[in-house]
């Protein structure tokens, strides 16, 4: 029965769920679809936990949408051979944001500016 409560802890708003979303984003580098699952969790739980956790959900949602935007721009620019650099830069940007988020979540600290486009 204890194992079931551990799984439930990852689905409910809180530190475990925030960490799960960051991990799903990082796994999406290899798998792809897991970032969509992560952003759904972030949307479902934003506004429910309050405090430092909500700053992470906002940061995660923005990471998803900004990443999609620049990935699409990179894909379009592939036809003029610049797109690969845009996609690589977007990938590096997303990895840095996820690592920063994981570090702050582990320390139970808020994202200083969750609305930022940078790190």
Helices and strands as residue ranges (DSSP letters): H 2-11, H 15-27, H 34-45, H 51-77, G 78-80, H 83-106
